[in-house]
Amino acid sequence: MKRIALFGLIFSLVVVFTMPVFSVANAKTLKIGLGDPIDSDQGVLALRFKKIVEATSGGKYKVDIFPAGQLGDEQKMVKDSRRGSIDGAVVAVNNITPFAKSVGILTLPYLIQSFDDAVAVTTGDLGAKWRNILIKEAGVRVLGWSYSNFRVLTNSKKPVTKLADLRGLKIRVPKNAIMIATWKALGAEPIPMAWPETFTALQQRVVDGQDNPHITNFAMKFYEVQQYTSEVHYLFSLQPLIFGEKFFSKLSDADKAMFTRAGIEAQQANLLFSVTESSKAKESMVKKGVTAMDIEDEGEWSKIAMDKVWPIFYKDVGGKGEVDKVVKALGR
């Protein structure tokens, strides 16, 4: 990955706003829920969005953030954003796919193979494609993306450096059919489980491990209940900031523009954070006693995933042709 190119993209999209001043007493309070703690990459996205909206609206809007699943699990927050009981949320893209199956392309194992790929599928024509699908099918609008890096594997049972090591390993996964099928194809035993239940399940050895980016693993203090971390690259974790389309559609044109531009700047701030902080989070896990290791035969993992998992879900995500279009857009 060429970090210079990424940093250029980040800073080229930073924007400055000027807005009229409104009375704080008349401010409209917006509720945004997070599945992860406030000191996670989700929190970076939400806090920057909050700062921009509150400052540039001149006091018209106040943003309250509810981290760590205070407003329910992520799929519940998608539903609540859609119907307007909350205004928005930052959730993993795999928790949106039940409401818009074609977006499941973004969770196909080994589709996204780098930070550059992650940026490419969430900006430009592809970014517009997912935004339009989610508006139509899920009733939510993406205002920005969190780039959480690859979901690495952690576990408390044994070192995992090759495919054979996955046998007999019970891995907590979200309630996402593609992720469940992927771990089954690779030889592990996936256990679907809601995110708020995960730490306790790991602590009580109900499951042996889980997969999430280094930043999330450190923020969730998984080093307290996990001994090993393996540098897997099967899924790049994308976590969009969504708002209910019913709410967004009622905004004035000026406010729509402000929210849209605030989402873009928050997205770029999150990208910078993820590029620079992921390795630090991994180092922090190691300092806490976790043993880090690479995968020796990941080419075999990738082949199994593409050959055995992708075909199962072509129909759900719009057909093989749609997947091929994304692959081509990524230059492969």
C-alpha positions as CSV (number, residue, x, y, z in Angstrom):
1,M,0.0,0.0,0.0
2,K,1.3,3.4,-0.9
3,R,0.6,5.5,2.2
4,I,1.6,8.7,0.5
5,A,-1.3,8.3,-2.0
6,L,-3.7,7.6,0.9
7,F,-2.5,10.7,2.9
8,G,-2.9,12.8,-0.3
9,L,-6.5,11.6,-0.6
10,I,-7.2,12.3,3.1
11,F,-6.0,15.9,3.1
12,S,-7.4,16.7,-0.3
13,L,-10.9,16.1,1.0
14,V,-10.7,18.1,4.3
15,V,-13.3,20.9,4.1
16,V,-14.0,24.1,6.0
17,F,-17.6,25.3,6.8
18,T,-19.2,28.5,7.7
19,M,-22.8,28.5,9.0
20,P,-25.1,30.9,10.8
21,V,-25.3,30.8,14.6
22,F,-28.4,29.3,16.3
23,S,-29.4,29.4,19.9
24,V,-28.1,26.4,21.8
25,A,-31.5,26.1,23.6
26,N,-33.1,25.5,20.2
27,A,-30.6,22.9,19.0
28,K,-31.9,19.6,17.7
29,T,-30.3,16.7,19.5
30,L,-29.2,13.7,17.3
31,K,-28.6,10.2,18.7
32,I,-25.9,8.1,17.2
33,G,-25.2,4.6,18.4
34,L,-22.0,2.6,18.2
35,G,-21.4,-1.1,18.6
36,D,-17.8,-0.5,19.8
37,P,-16.3,1.6,22.7
38,I,-15.8,5.3,22.2
39,D,-12.0,4.9,21.9
40,S,-12.4,2.6,18.9
41,D,-12.2,3.5,15.2
42,Q,-16.0,3.7,15.2
43,G,-15.6,6.4,17.9
44,V,-13.0,8.3,15.8
45,L,-15.5,8.5,12.9
46,A,-18.5,9.5,15.1
47,L,-16.6,12.0,17.2
48,R,-15.2,13.8,14.2
49,F,-18.7,13.9,12.6
50,K,-20.1,15.3,15.9
51,K,-17.4,18.0,16.1
52,I,-18.0,19.1,12.5
53,V,-21.8,19.1,12.7
54,E,-22.0,21.0,16.0
55,A,-19.4,23.6,14.9
56,T,-20.6,24.2,11.4
57,S,-24.3,24.2,12.0
58,G,-23.8,27.2,14.3
59,G,-25.6,25.4,17.2
60,K,-28.5,24.2,15.2
61,Y,-27.6,20.5,15.9
62,K,-26.2,18.7,19.0
63,V,-24.9,15.2,18.5
64,D,-25.1,12.7,21.4
65,I,-23.0,9.4,20.9
66,F,-23.9,6.2,22.7
67,P,-21.0,3.7,22.4
68,A,-20.5,0.1,23.3
69,G,-24.0,-1.1,22.3
70,Q,-25.9,1.1,24.7
71,L,-28.7,1.4,22.1
72,G,-28.7,-2.3,21.3
73,D,-26.8,-4.6,19.0
74,E,-25.8,-3.3,15.5
75,Q,-28.6,-4.9,13.6
76,K,-31.1,-3.4,16.0
77,M,-29.5,0.0,15.5
78,V,-29.9,-0.3,11.7
79,K,-33.6,-1.0,12.2
80,D,-34.0,1.9,14.7
81,S,-32.2,4.3,12.3
82,R,-34.5,3.2,9.5
83,R,-37.6,3.8,11.5
84,G,-36.4,7.0,13.2
85,S,-36.2,6.0,16.9
86,I,-32.5,6.9,16.7
87,D,-31.0,9.1,14.1
88,G,-27.9,7.2,13.1
89,A,-25.3,4.6,13.9
90,V,-21.8,3.3,13.0
91,V,-22.1,-0.5,12.4
92,A,-20.1,-3.2,10.6
93,V,-21.2,-3.6,7.0
94,N,-21.9,-7.3,7.7
95,N,-24.7,-6.1,10.1
96,I,-26.3,-4.2,7.2
97,T,-26.3,-7.0,4.7
98,P,-29.4,-8.7,6.2
99,F,-31.3,-5.6,5.1
100,A,-29.6,-5.2,1.6
101,K,-28.2,-8.6,0.5
102,S,-26.3,-7.2,-2.5
103,V,-24.1,-5.2,-0.3
104,G,-22.8,-8.6,0.9
105,I,-20.3,-8.4,-1.9
106,L,-18.2,-6.3,0.5
107,T,-18.0,-9.2,2.9
108,L,-16.9,-11.9,0.3
109,P,-13.7,-13.3,1.7
110,Y,-10.5,-12.0,0.1
111,L,-12.4,-9.6,-2.2
112,I,-10.7,-6.6,-0.5
113,Q,-7.0,-7.3,-0.3
114,S,-5.5,-3.9,0.7
115,F,-6.3,-0.5,2.1
116,D,-6.3,0.8,-1.5
117,D,-9.0,-1.7,-2.3
118,A,-11.0,-0.7,0.7
119,V,-10.9,3.0,-0.4
120,A,-11.7,2.1,-4.0
121,V,-14.9,0.1,-3.1
122,T,-16.3,2.9,-0.8
123,T,-15.6,6.0,-3.0
124,G,-16.4,7.0,-6.5
125,D,-18.9,5.0,-8.6
126,L,-18.7,2.0,-6.2
127,G,-19.4,4.1,-3.2
128,A,-22.4,5.7,-4.9
129,K,-23.6,2.2,-5.8
130,W,-23.7,1.0,-2.2
131,R,-25.2,4.2,-1.0
132,N,-28.1,4.0,-3.5
133,I,-28.7,0.3,-2.7
134,L,-28.9,1.0,1.0
135,I,-31.3,3.9,0.6
136,K,-33.6,1.7,-1.5
137,E,-33.4,-1.6,0.2
138,A,-32.4,-0.8,3.8
139,G,-33.9,2.7,4.2
140,V,-30.6,4.1,5.5
141,R,-28.0,6.5,3.9
142,V,-24.3,6.1,4.3
143,L,-22.6,9.4,5.2
144,G,-19.1,8.1,5.8
145,W,-17.1,4.9,6.2
146,S,-14.8,3.7,8.9
147,Y,-11.8,1.8,7.7
148,S,-11.1,-0.7,10.5
149,N,-8.4,-2.8,8.7
150,F,-8.5,-6.6,8.4
151,R,-10.3,-8.8,10.8
152,V,-7.5,-10.8,12.4
153,L,-8.1,-14.0,14.3
154,T,-7.5,-14.2,18.1
155,N,-7.9,-17.3,20.2
156,S,-7.1,-18.7,23.6
157,K,-6.5,-22.3,22.6
158,K,-3.5,-22.7,20.3
159,P,-1.2,-20.9,17.8
160,V,-2.7,-20.6,14.4
161,T,-0.2,-20.3,11.6
162,K,-1.7,-22.6,8.9
163,L,-5.0,-23.9,7.7
164,A,-4.8,-27.2,9.6
165,D,-4.6,-25.3,12.9
166,L,-8.2,-24.1,12.5
167,R,-9.6,-27.6,13.0
168,G,-11.7,-27.8,16.2
169,L,-11.4,-24.1,16.9
170,K,-14.7,-22.5,18.0
171,I,-14.8,-19.0,16.6
172,R,-17.4,-16.4,17.5
173,V,-18.8,-14.7,14.3
174,P,-21.5,-12.2,13.7
175,K,-24.9,-13.5,12.5
176,N,-23.7,-13.2,8.9
177,A,-24.2,-16.1,6.5
178,I,-21.1,-15.3,4.4
179,M,-18.8,-15.1,7.4
180,I,-20.2,-18.3,8.8
181,A,-19.8,-20.2,5.5
182,T,-16.2,-18.9,5.2
183,W,-15.0,-20.2,8.6
184,K,-16.8,-23.5,7.9
185,A,-15.1,-23.9,4.5
186,L,-11.7,-23.2,6.2
187,G,-12.3,-26.0,8.7
188,A,-13.2,-24.0,11.9
189,E,-16.4,-24.2,13.9
190,P,-18.1,-20.8,13.7
191,I,-20.5,-19.8,16.5
192,P,-22.9,-17.0,15.6
193,M,-23.2,-14.6,18.5
194,A,-24.3,-11.0,19.2
195,W,-21.4,-8.6,19.8
196,P,-22.3,-7.6,23.4
197,E,-22.1,-11.3,24.4
198,T,-18.6,-11.9,22.9
199,F,-16.3,-10.9,25.8
200,T,-18.1,-13.0,28.3
201,A,-18.2,-16.0,25.9
202,L,-14.5,-15.7,25.4
203,Q,-13.9,-15.3,29.1
204,Q,-16.0,-18.4,30.0
205,R,-14.5,-20.4,27.1
206,V,-17.8,-20.9,25.4
207,V,-15.9,-20.0,22.3
208,D,-12.1,-20.2,21.7
209,G,-11.7,-17.1,19.6
210,Q,-13.1,-14.3,17.4
211,D,-12.1,-12.1,14.5
212,N,-11.9,-8.4,14.5
213,P,-9.3,-5.7,13.6
214,H,-6.4,-5.0,16.0
215,I,-7.9,-1.6,17.0
216,T,-11.1,-3.2,18.0
217,N,-9.4,-6.1,19.8
218,F,-7.3,-3.7,21.9
219,A,-10.3,-1.4,22.6
220,M,-12.4,-4.4,23.8
221,K,-9.5,-5.6,26.0
222,F,-9.5,-9.0,24.4
223,Y,-5.9,-9.4,25.5
224,E,-7.4,-10.3,28.9
225,V,-9.1,-13.4,27.5
226,Q,-7.1,-14.3,24.3
227,Q,-3.5,-15.6,24.1
228,Y,-2.9,-15.6,20.4
229,T,-3.5,-13.4,17.4
230,S,-3.0,-14.5,13.8
231,E,-2.6,-12.0,10.9
232,V,-5.4,-13.2,8.7
233,H,-6.6,-11.0,5.7
234,Y,-9.8,-12.7,4.7
235,L,-12.1,-9.7,5.4
236,F,-11.4,-6.0,5.6
237,S,-13.8,-4.5,8.2
238,L,-15.8,-1.6,6.7
239,Q,-18.1,0.2,9.2
240,P,-20.3,2.9,7.7
241,L,-21.9,5.8,9.5
242,I,-25.6,5.5,8.5
243,F,-28.5,7.8,9.1
244,G,-32.2,7.0,8.5
245,E,-33.2,8.1,5.0
246,K,-36.6,9.3,6.4
247,F,-34.6,11.8,8.6
248,F,-32.2,12.8,5.9
249,S,-34.9,13.3,3.2
250,K,-36.6,15.9,5.4
251,L,-33.6,18.1,5.8
252,S,-33.1,21.3,3.9
253,D,-30.8,21.3,1.0
254,A,-28.2,23.3,3.0
255,D,-28.3,20.8,5.9
256,K,-28.1,17.8,3.5
257,A,-25.0,19.3,2.0
258,M,-23.5,20.0,5.5
259,F,-24.2,16.4,6.7
260,T,-22.8,14.9,3.5
261,R,-19.6,17.0,3.7
262,A,-19.2,16.3,7.4
263,G,-19.4,12.6,6.7
264,I,-16.7,12.9,4.0
265,E,-14.3,14.7,6.4
266,A,-15.0,12.2,9.2
267,Q,-14.3,9.4,6.8
268,Q,-10.9,10.8,5.9
269,A,-10.0,11.4,9.6
270,N,-10.9,7.8,10.2
271,L,-8.8,6.6,7.3
272,L,-5.8,8.5,8.7
273,F,-6.4,7.0,12.1
274,S,-6.6,3.4,10.9
275,V,-3.5,3.7,8.7
276,T,-1.4,5.0,11.5
277,E,-2.9,3.3,14.6
278,S,-3.5,-0.3,13.6
279,S,0.1,-1.4,14.0
280,K,0.2,0.4,17.3
281,A,-2.8,-1.5,18.6
282,K,-1.1,-4.8,17.5
283,E,2.0,-3.8,19.4
284,S,-0.1,-2.9,22.5
285,M,-1.7,-6.4,22.3
286,V,1.7,-8.0,22.3
287,K,2.9,-5.8,25.2
288,K,-0.1,-7.2,27.1
289,G,1.1,-10.7,26.6
290,V,-0.6,-11.8,23.4
291,T,1.5,-13.8,20.9
292,A,1.3,-12.5,17.4
293,M,2.0,-14.6,14.3
294,D,1.6,-14.7,10.5
295,I,-0.2,-17.2,8.4
296,E,2.1,-19.4,6.4
297,D,-0.3,-20.7,3.8
298,E,-2.8,-17.9,3.3
299,G,-2.8,-18.5,-0.5
300,E,-4.6,-21.8,0.3
301,W,-7.1,-20.0,2.5
302,S,-7.8,-17.5,-0.3
303,K,-8.3,-20.2,-2.9
304,I,-10.7,-22.2,-0.7
305,A,-12.7,-19.1,0.0
306,M,-13.0,-18.0,-3.6
307,D,-13.7,-21.4,-5.0
308,K,-16.1,-22.7,-2.3
309,V,-17.7,-19.7,-0.6
310,W,-18.1,-17.1,-3.4
311,P,-20.3,-19.3,-5.6
312,I,-22.7,-20.0,-2.8
313,F,-23.6,-16.3,-2.5
314,Y,-23.5,-15.1,-6.1
315,K,-27.3,-15.2,-6.2
316,D,-27.7,-13.2,-3.0
317,V,-25.3,-10.4,-4.0
318,G,-26.7,-9.9,-7.5
319,G,-25.0,-12.5,-9.5
320,K,-21.5,-13.5,-10.5
321,G,-21.5,-10.7,-13.1
322,E,-21.9,-8.1,-10.3
323,V,-19.0,-9.6,-8.4
324,D,-16.8,-9.6,-11.5
325,K,-17.5,-5.9,-12.0
326,V,-16.2,-5.1,-8.6
327,V,-13.2,-7.3,-9.0
328,K,-12.5,-5.6,-12.4
329,A,-12.9,-2.2,-10.8
330,L,-10.2,-3.2,-8.3
331,G,-7.8,-3.9,-11.1
332,R,-7.8,-7.7,-10.9
